[in-house]
Amino acid sequence: MTEPNQVPARDVYEYALLRVVPRVERGEQFNAGVVVYCRARSFVAARTHLDEAKLRALDPAADVAGVRAALRAVEGVCAGGAAAGQAARDDAGRRFRWLIAPRSAVVQPGPVHTGLTTDPQAEVERLVELLVR
């Protein structure tokens, strides 16, 4: 039982932004999601939001459906189960590390940052609102 003035325990979490880079050779990008991992809670989740107008501004011929599919795939890997494919057998930490590995693709992870939270799920929502939408 917690005492009335006791602060809830905060756990370390890591997060990376998901960036859309429509034309890799140009290096132009914008944020389209966030992946959050909290080891203490075996938690990993992603939320994405594709701003189609930004995508079209950077590349009028962009494959919008393909970018959406790539972002949905990240959410699926985080969720686990059938949507995660082969990654479903991996724990939350391995799935996070795989998702944040550098790649030269249209959807790329940014650098990893850390913080403290009492609620990793709420942190996902806070970060996507703050940094993506």
Rosetta silent file (secondary structure, phi, psi, omega in degrees, C-alpha in Angstrom):
SEQUENCE: MTEPNQVPARDVYEYALLRVVPRVERGEQFNAGVVVYCRARSFVAARTHLDEAKLRALDPAADVAGVRAALRAVEGVCAGGAAAGQAARDDAGRRFRWLIAPRSAVVQPGPVHTGLTTDPQAEVERLVELLVR
SCORE:     score description
SCORE:     0.000 S_00000001
   1 L     0.000  134.151  179.550    0.000    0.000    0.000 S_00000001
   2 L   -90.332  145.690  177.449    1.363    3.448   -0.915 S_00000001
   3 L   -79.149  155.062 -175.751    1.282    6.318    1.497 S_00000001
   4 L   -55.495  -36.125 -176.904   -0.658    9.472    0.473 S_00000001
   5 L   -95.643    3.702 -178.513    2.476   11.602   -0.074 S_00000001
   6 L   -77.759  133.527  178.984    4.507    8.853   -1.728 S_00000001
   7 L   -81.083  133.245  177.879    5.484    9.532   -5.352 S_00000001
   8 L   -59.126  147.519  179.623    4.703    6.635   -7.725 S_00000001
   9 L   -63.453  136.449  177.158    7.760    4.746   -8.941 S_00000001
  10 L  -109.077  140.124  179.793    9.107    6.019  -12.242 S_00000001
  11 E  -111.620  150.563  175.211   10.790    3.733  -14.713 S_00000001
  12 E   -71.811  138.173  172.298   13.360    4.537  -17.372 S_00000001
  13 E  -132.293  159.242  175.929   12.050    4.427  -20.919 S_00000001
  14 E  -121.499  150.285  175.168   13.658    4.876  -24.307 S_00000001
  15 E  -148.215  155.212  174.289   12.094    6.295  -27.429 S_00000001
  16 E  -138.389  141.149  173.876   12.923    7.012  -31.025 S_00000001
  17 E   -78.057  148.023  171.103   11.055    9.059  -33.564 S_00000001
  18 E  -100.357  126.022 -177.088   10.075    7.459  -36.850 S_00000001
  19 E  -113.200  141.919  173.443   10.944    9.728  -39.726 S_00000001
  20 E   -98.669  124.873  179.311    9.669    9.651  -43.273 S_00000001
  21 L  -122.337   86.446 -171.623   12.415   10.342  -45.791 S_00000001
  22 L   -59.810  -36.759  178.738   10.595   10.241  -49.150 S_00000001
  23 L  -128.166   96.404 -173.520   13.734   10.720  -51.237 S_00000001
  24 L   -53.023  -37.737 -177.732   16.691    9.351  -49.322 S_00000001
  25 L   -64.428  -23.832  179.519   19.175   11.051  -51.633 S_00000001
  26 L   -89.781  -24.572  177.886   17.785   14.485  -50.668 S_00000001
  27 L    77.237    3.249  178.791   17.717   13.845  -46.917 S_00000001
  28 L   -73.750  141.269 -174.741   14.470   15.776  -46.362 S_00000001
  29 L  -152.072  162.658  170.758   12.386   14.281  -43.568 S_00000001
  30 E  -150.183  155.481 -177.516    9.512   14.733  -41.176 S_00000001
  31 E   -75.055  136.145 -179.541    8.334   12.927  -38.049 S_00000001
  32 E  -134.357    5.396  178.951    5.604   10.338  -38.537 S_00000001
  33 E   175.215  176.371  178.991    5.659    8.279  -35.359 S_00000001
  34 E  -144.588  142.666  174.991    7.331    7.293  -32.131 S_00000001
  35 E  -118.034  128.256 -177.810    8.466    3.961  -30.675 S_00000001
  36 E  -120.525  136.268  178.997    8.664    3.675  -26.875 S_00000001
  37 E  -131.942  132.010  176.140   10.361    0.902  -24.885 S_00000001
  38 E  -128.484  105.730 -176.567   10.361    0.407  -21.111 S_00000001
  39 H   -60.678  -43.338 -176.572   12.503   -2.530  -20.011 S_00000001
  40 H   -58.867  -25.775 -177.891   11.177   -2.568  -16.432 S_00000001
  41 H  -112.080    6.992 -176.311    7.675   -3.187  -17.750 S_00000001
  42 L    48.470   47.009 -173.585    8.556   -5.301  -20.812 S_00000001
  43 E  -114.097  133.393  169.515    6.690   -2.660  -22.781 S_00000001
  44 E  -145.093  134.564  179.043    7.116   -1.608  -26.390 S_00000001
  45 E  -154.193  154.960  176.151    4.603    0.354  -28.453 S_00000001
  46 E  -133.662  146.226  170.847    4.474    2.635  -31.452 S_00000001
  47 E  -129.868  137.777 -179.468    2.022    5.269  -32.597 S_00000001
  48 E  -128.660  157.514  176.268    2.174    6.754  -36.045 S_00000001
  49 L  -153.341  113.905 -179.326    0.552    9.605  -37.903 S_00000001
  50 L   -96.068  118.398  174.600    1.271   10.250  -41.565 S_00000001
  51 L   -87.400   97.153 -175.323    0.834   13.837  -42.704 S_00000001
  52 H   -61.527  -34.028  179.597    0.064   13.172  -46.351 S_00000001
  53 H   -64.458  -41.615  177.108    0.358   16.860  -47.279 S_00000001
  54 H   -64.019  -42.523 -179.779    3.949   16.985  -45.964 S_00000001
  55 H   -60.238  -47.690 -179.307    4.770   13.784  -47.792 S_00000001
  56 H   -67.439  -30.761  177.657    3.407   15.109  -51.078 S_00000001
  57 H   -66.460  -36.755  179.621    5.183   18.452  -50.567 S_00000001
  58 H   -81.851  -28.917  179.599    8.532   16.661  -50.326 S_00000001
  59 L  -154.952   95.827 -178.783    7.765   14.169  -53.083 S_00000001
  60 L   -57.214  -23.299 -179.305    4.625   14.580  -55.216 S_00000001
  61 L   -98.578   14.503 -176.933    5.156   11.066  -56.599 S_00000001
  62 L   -59.854  147.869  176.172    5.558    9.426  -53.162 S_00000001
  63 L   -85.338   86.561 -175.985    4.011    6.009  -52.584 S_00000001
  64 H   -59.440  -45.456 -179.616    1.568    7.042  -49.855 S_00000001
  65 H   -62.033  -39.103  178.516    0.143    3.536  -49.476 S_00000001
  66 H   -65.688  -40.522  178.077    3.650    2.095  -49.168 S_00000001
  67 H   -66.093  -44.303  177.115    4.635    4.590  -46.473 S_00000001
  68 H   -58.792  -42.305  179.991    1.416    3.887  -44.557 S_00000001
  69 H   -63.033  -40.465  179.206    2.118    0.143  -44.809 S_00000001
  70 H   -65.265  -40.390  178.237    5.654    0.628  -43.452 S_00000001
  71 H   -67.554  -41.807  176.620    4.348    2.649  -40.506 S_00000001
  72 H   -62.318  -36.148  179.318    1.632    0.065  -39.791 S_00000001
  73 H   -62.425  -39.554  177.507    4.303   -2.651  -39.881 S_00000001
  74 H   -62.276  -45.676  178.003    6.221   -0.879  -37.092 S_00000001
  75 H   -60.323  -39.654  179.833    3.058   -0.735  -34.991 S_00000001
  76 H   -65.069  -41.667  178.052    2.483   -4.431  -35.734 S_00000001
  77 H   -62.373  -41.559  178.536    5.979   -5.448  -34.655 S_00000001
  78 H   -64.457  -40.653 -177.523    5.494   -3.573  -31.384 S_00000001
  79 H   -67.812  -26.243 -178.016    2.090   -5.152  -30.776 S_00000001
  80 L    78.746 -163.178 -179.388    3.461   -8.653  -31.212 S_00000001
  81 H    65.727 -159.315 -176.545    1.267  -11.564  -32.157 S_00000001
  82 H   -59.813  -32.199 -178.715    0.556  -12.430  -35.775 S_00000001
  83 H   -66.553  -17.499 -177.115    1.063   -8.803  -36.868 S_00000001
  84 H   -89.303   -7.237 -179.124    4.716   -9.005  -35.792 S_00000001
  85 H    61.197 -137.466 -178.933    5.649  -11.824  -38.157 S_00000001
  86 H   -64.054  -25.383 -179.904    8.891  -13.535  -37.134 S_00000001
  87 H   -68.992  -12.979 -178.596    9.517  -10.856  -34.506 S_00000001
  88 H   -57.923  -28.841 -179.830    6.535  -12.180  -32.519 S_00000001
  89 H   -77.897  -15.330 -177.534    8.874  -14.668  -30.821 S_00000001
  90 L   -83.678  152.845  175.746   11.180  -11.874  -29.631 S_00000001
  91 L   -75.915  173.345 -176.020   10.811  -10.041  -26.351 S_00000001
  92 H   -58.412  -40.343 -178.347    9.936   -6.329  -26.230 S_00000001
  93 H   -64.936  -42.795  178.647   13.576   -5.251  -26.003 S_00000001
  94 H   -65.721  -39.509  177.919   14.669   -7.210  -29.067 S_00000001
  95 H   -63.521  -43.359  178.257   11.728   -5.862  -31.076 S_00000001
  96 H   -60.891  -48.375 -178.413   12.618   -2.279  -30.052 S_00000001
  97 H   -61.268  -38.410  178.363   16.294   -2.724  -30.927 S_00000001
  98 H   -65.662  -41.540 -178.397   15.400   -4.180  -34.313 S_00000001
  99 H   -68.521  -30.663 -177.072   13.045   -1.279  -35.063 S_00000001
 100 H   -93.679    2.164  178.101   15.571    1.406  -34.121 S_00000001
 101 L   -64.457  137.164 -179.853   18.451   -0.084  -36.107 S_00000001
 102 L   -57.720  142.712  177.522   19.699    2.387  -38.723 S_00000001
 103 L  -152.880  156.346  177.610   18.382    1.782  -42.222 S_00000001
 104 L  -107.216   82.489 -177.930   18.279    3.493  -45.547 S_00000001
 105 L  -141.339  177.274 -179.855   14.568    3.295  -46.281 S_00000001
 106 L   -67.035  -38.565  175.922   11.633    5.654  -46.589 S_00000001
 107 E  -104.439  119.560 -175.814   10.733    5.120  -42.907 S_00000001
 108 E  -128.185  145.246  174.251   13.785    5.534  -40.677 S_00000001
 109 E   -80.994  147.864  173.142   14.297    5.642  -36.913 S_00000001
 110 E   -91.081 -171.690  178.584   15.886    8.683  -35.350 S_00000001
 111 E   -65.520  156.569  179.118   18.304    8.678  -32.416 S_00000001
 112 E   -87.081  135.958  176.519   17.263    7.080  -29.135 S_00000001
 113 E  -122.229  163.193 -179.554   16.361    9.342  -26.220 S_00000001
 114 E  -127.800  163.780  177.107   15.520    8.446  -22.611 S_00000001
 115 E  -165.308 -175.193  177.062   13.208    9.624  -19.892 S_00000001
 116 E  -122.389  141.291 -178.870   11.352    8.583  -16.754 S_00000001
 117 E  -149.280  153.299  171.028    7.697    7.644  -16.612 S_00000001
 118 L   -97.684  -13.244 -175.966    5.068    6.136  -14.358 S_00000001
 119 L  -146.521   94.510 -177.985    2.971    5.121  -17.374 S_00000001
 120 H   -58.778  -36.695 -179.954    4.725    4.068  -20.607 S_00000001
 121 H   -63.571  -42.620  177.729    1.452    3.895  -22.562 S_00000001
 122 H   -65.014  -32.841  179.222    0.621    7.490  -21.637 S_00000001
 123 H   -65.212  -39.282  177.073    4.166    8.451  -22.638 S_00000001
 124 H   -57.385  -50.132 -178.072    3.591    7.059  -26.139 S_00000001
 125 H   -64.234  -41.509  179.420    0.508    9.229  -26.539 S_00000001
 126 H   -62.296  -45.533 -177.462    2.220   12.310  -25.053 S_00000001
 127 H   -67.317  -40.137 -179.744    5.228   11.989  -27.342 S_00000001
 128 H   -66.569  -36.401  177.621    3.224   11.464  -30.527 S_00000001
 129 H   -69.106  -41.297 -176.683    1.136   14.545  -29.742 S_00000001
 130 H   -73.113  -41.288 -168.774    4.194   16.630  -28.842 S_00000001
 131 H  -110.305  -11.723 -174.831    6.601   15.544  -31.572 S_00000001
 132 L  -118.047  -50.408 -173.627    4.554   14.187  -34.480 S_00000001
 133 L   -75.336    0.000    0.000    1.095   15.723  -34.846 S_00000001
